[in-house]
Amino acid sequence: MIYACTTYAGAMLEKLVHTGRQIPKHQVCVTFEFPDDLSLTTLDEKHRIGWRNDDLKISRQSGDAWLESSQTAILLVPSVVFDVDHDFAGCIPGCHEILRRQGLMTSIECLDPHETLSPGQSAGIDRLYATYPELNDDAFVAANLERWRN
């Protein structure tokens, strides 16, 4: 099994999350293409109630079921940060939400008033913070916020 991502930035973020912010010394980026007729499975979280729950039960069950079925070679899953299934909806508002929580922004508004968080993204950010507290820079921001404002 190969764990991959559809974007380089997404792959690096995943690597940072799963290695505790340490990119291995000999890390390389490998790209691959597959034939258009190779079947793949795309998990749609709208059809999996509880996909973004903190216990990860539904996401794990979905992945296990796909693996055991051996029906397709590739499984695409929803992401909290890079929401491919929703055409990357919420990427900018997601960043704004983190900055808002840190006190660096007062809202998550974007230039496009229709650009908002994707469904379940706020809860996903909560889960990301709870699962990997060492990956945020909230303490650094808090320690410097007043100085930056002056």
Sequence and secondary structure as in RCSB ss.txt:
>XXXX:A:sequence
MIYACTTYAGAMLEKLVHTGRQIPKHQVCVTFEFPDDLSLTTLDEKHRIGWRNDDLKISRQSGDAWLESSQTAIL
LVPSVVFDVDHDFAGCIPGCHEILRRQGLMTSIECLDPHETLSPGQSAGIDRLYATYPELNDDAFVAANLERWRN
>XXXX:A:secstr
     SSHHHHHHHHHHHTTS   TT         TTS EEE  GGGSTTTT TT HHHHHHHHHHHHHT  SEE
E   SSS GGGTTTTHHHHHHHHHHHTTS S    SSTT    TTHHHHHHHHHHH GGG  HHHHHHHHHHHH 
